[in-house]
Amino acid sequence: MKLQQLRYIVEVANHRLNLSATAESLFTSQPGISKQVRMLEDELGIQIFERSGKHLTQITPIGQDVIKVAAEVLDKVATIKVMARQHVHPEQGTLTIAATHLQARYILPAILKGFMARFPKVAVTVMQGSAAQCRVAVHDGAADLLLVDEPEEGSDLLMLPSFQWQRGLVLPKDHPLAKATSLTPAELVEFALVTDGRPLSATHGSDCAHAESRIACCASDSDVLKTYVRQGMGIGVMATFAWEPQRDGDLVLKTAPWLPGGVAAIGLRRGAFLCGYLYDLIERLAPQLTRERVEQYCAARTGEELEALLANLTVPQR
């Protein structure tokens, strides 16, 4: 049994049994893949794939189990290589971050500036996408670190709280409500709203229900949302940490404690090897998440154990 054979069956499954596409992705020939898969099946005495002529039609039940273990073996091999490289060159390597718009646009820039000055030989890639897309990237090993605006319940990733955040209201300076000291849901019912897509209230009171009926549009991208506010499309509802006084001087930010906020989270793939510089980046993002604490959280065997460890963690407000 060779690692190459394990890689072939995993990639064949990833490419939905398309041998041509698999061969192209691995820069090899289709007959070569077919031959190696046959040799592995003969050695194991099982059939991993069912066939119709020269075509693979489906994965057998035992084949599903074998491919799952093969993927785990390949993942461990990749981890060993990373560990070895880190031992020889601890300040060199690659780092891929999967982040939502808010995290990539408003949190990462200043953090990465300091990180890259400290680790100039680490090649950093930022993958921006929806929370779901980012979670898949980390789960599948395409990214090393997840940054999302809110953790997902039941996630199979290790999710650690980064910071608490609030939402506020953004208005043009000439808006009738711009000079109000504070705004309530009742004061918004006469005006159109441009929201970030999140609920206006956790309690769904009547005033918030009326305000929600005035939502003109939703924009998950805060830059787009502020552009719509500038165009007079409505009062903006967004995370306050997306407010930039120097860039947004033509707008006014109003606090709104009644708006539900969230807790940003950092996600890691369970069992993954963490490079020394990854611990450094995590602590830059969330100073409360020291290497010692992250190692403790990674070692937690159950959700209850992790929850108990996190119970005493103070999560800062941003």
Residue pairs with C-beta under 8 A, 6 or more apart in sequence:
1 40
1 43
1 44
2 36
3 73
3 74
3 77
4 36
5 36
5 37
5 39
5 40
6 40
6 70
6 73
6 74
7 26
7 70
7 74
8 22
8 26
8 33
8 36
8 37
8 40
9 37
9 40
9 48
9 49
9 63
9 66
9 67
9 70
10 67
10 70
10 71
10 74
11 22
11 25
11 26
12 18
12 19
12 22
12 33
12 37
12 49
12 56
13 59
13 67
14 22
15 21
15 22
15 25
17 49
17 55
17 56
17 57
17 58
17 59
19 30
19 33
19 34
19 56
20 30
22 30
22 33
23 29
23 30
23 32
23 33
26 33
34 54
37 48
37 49
40 48
41 47
41 48
41 49
44 66
46 60
46 62
46 63
46 66
47 60
47 62
47 63
48 59
48 60
48 62
48 63
48 66
48 67
49 56
49 57
49 58
49 59
49 60
49 63
50 56
50 57
50 58
50 59
50 60
51 57
59 67
75 141
78 141
79 272
79 273
82 93
82 273
82 275
83 273
85 92
85 93
86 93
86 275
86 276
89 121
90 275
90 276
90 277
91 119
91 121
91 122
91 276
91 277
92 121
92 122
93 121
93 122
93 123
93 275
93 277
94 122
94 123
94 124
94 125
95 122
95 123
95 124
95 125
95 144
95 145
95 275
95 277
95 278
95 281
96 124
96 125
96 126
96 127
96 137
96 142
96 143
96 144
96 145
97 104
97 108
97 124
97 125
97 126
97 127
97 143
97 144
97 145
97 146
97 147
98 127
98 129
98 133
98 134
98 135
98 137
98 138
98 142
98 143
98 145
98 146
98 147
99 107
99 108
99 126
99 127
99 128
99 134
99 146
99 147
99 148
100 128
100 129
100 130
100 131
100 134
100 147
100 148
100 149
101 128
101 220
101 221
101 222
102 149
102 222
102 239
102 241
102 242
102 264
103 147
103 148
103 149
103 264
104 126
104 128
104 147
105 222
105 223
105 242
106 222
106 239
106 241
106 242
106 244
107 147
107 241
107 264
107 285
108 126
108 147
111 281
111 284
111 285
112 124
112 126
114 284
115 122
115 124
115 277
115 280
115 281
115 284
116 122
116 124
118 280
119 277
119 280
122 277
127 134
127 137
127 142
127 143
129 137
131 148
131 149
131 150
131 152
134 143
134 146
134 147
134 148
134 267
135 146
135 148
135 152
135 155
135 157
135 267
137 143
137 146
138 144
138 145
138 146
138 157
138 267
138 268
138 269
139 156
139 157
139 269
141 269
141 272
144 268
144 269
144 272
144 275
144 278
145 266
145 267
145 268
145 278
145 281
145 282
146 157
146 265
146 266
146 267
146 268
147 162
147 264
147 265
147 266
147 267
147 285
148 264
148 265
148 267
149 165
149 239
149 262
149 264
150 262
150 263
150 264
150 265
151 159
151 161
151 263
151 265
151 267
152 159
155 267
156 270
157 267
157 268
157 269
157 270
158 267
158 268
158 269
158 270
158 297
158 298
158 306
159 265
159 266
159 267
160 265
160 266
160 267
160 268
160 282
160 286
160 289
160 294
160 297
160 310
161 263
161 264
161 265
161 266
161 286
161 310
161 313
161 315
162 263
162 264
162 265
162 266
162 285
162 286
162 289
162 315
163 263
163 264
163 286
163 315
163 316
163 317
163 318
164 261
164 262
164 263
164 264
164 315
164 316
164 317
164 318
165 239
165 240
165 241
165 261
165 262
165 263
165 264
165 317
165 318
166 239
166 240
166 255
166 257
166 259
166 261
166 317
167 196
167 198
167 237
167 238
167 239
167 240
167 256
167 259
167 260
167 261
168 237
168 238
168 239
168 240
168 243
168 253
168 254
168 255
168 256
168 259
169 183
169 188
169 235
169 236
169 237
169 253
169 254
169 255
169 256
169 259
170 225
170 226
170 229
170 235
170 236
170 237
170 238
170 243
170 248
170 251
170 252
170 253
170 254
171 177
171 178
171 229
171 235
171 236
171 251
171 252
171 254
172 178
172 229
172 230
172 232
172 250
172 251
172 252
173 250
173 251
173 252
175 235
175 252
177 183
177 187
177 191
177 235
177 254
178 252
180 187
180 254
182 254
182 255
182 256
183 254
183 256
184 207
184 258
185 200
185 201
185 205
185 207
185 208
185 210
185 211
185 258
186 207
186 210
188 211
188 214
188 235
189 207
189 210
189 211
189 214
190 214
191 214
191 234
191 235
192 214
192 215
192 216
192 233
192 234
192 235
193 200
193 211
193 212
193 214
193 215
193 216
193 234
193 235
193 236
193 237
194 215
194 216
194 217
194 218
194 219
194 225
194 228
194 229
194 233
194 234
194 235
194 236
194 237
195 215
195 218
195 219
195 225
195 236
195 237
195 238
196 218
196 219
196 220
196 222
196 225
196 237
196 238
196 239
197 218
197 219
197 220
198 237
198 260
198 262
199 212
199 260
200 208
200 211
200 212
200 237
200 259
201 208
201 258
201 259
201 260
202 260
208 258
214 234
215 234
216 233
216 234
217 228
217 233
217 234
219 225
219 228
222 238
222 239
222 242
225 236
225 238
226 236
226 238
226 242
226 248
226 251
228 234
228 236
229 235
229 236
229 251
230 250
230 251
236 251
237 256
237 259
239 261
239 262
240 253
240 255
241 318
243 253
263 315
264 318
266 282
266 285
266 286
266 289
268 274
268 298
270 298
274 294
274 298
279 291
279 294
282 289
282 291
282 294
283 289
283 290
283 291
286 316
287 316
288 313
288 314
288 315
288 316
293 309
293 313
296 309
297 306
297 309
297 310
300 306
300 309
